[in-house]
Amino acid sequence: DYDLIQYQIQQISTDHSLFKQIDQWEQNSFAKIQDAAETARKDLQELIDQSKEKVKKTSHDLAINLLASRQADDYLEKDFILWKEQFSKLELEIQTPFAIKMLENKSAF
């Protein structure tokens, strides 16, 4: 009887249903974290793509304006200064990292 009781006591501690619930909670948590990470990656890629398209469009528009003014021989020194400033601004946008930060929800865990 003693051995049987000891065995039953051992089984209670290792087979307790709460352990199974904790294991399931752990698996669900990992899946949620992976989903959140994938969503964050997609969102970041979308922001990067939007920024690249904006810079490309601005650069293209600026080049078209510059070419049109050059062909028409219709520009002043102030136009040249403005174009130079716009190109400098574009260069800075390209070289400056995104001002994006991850916010951590510490109350979630």
Helices and strands as residue ranges (DSSP letters): H 2-14, H 17-72, H 77-95, G 106-108
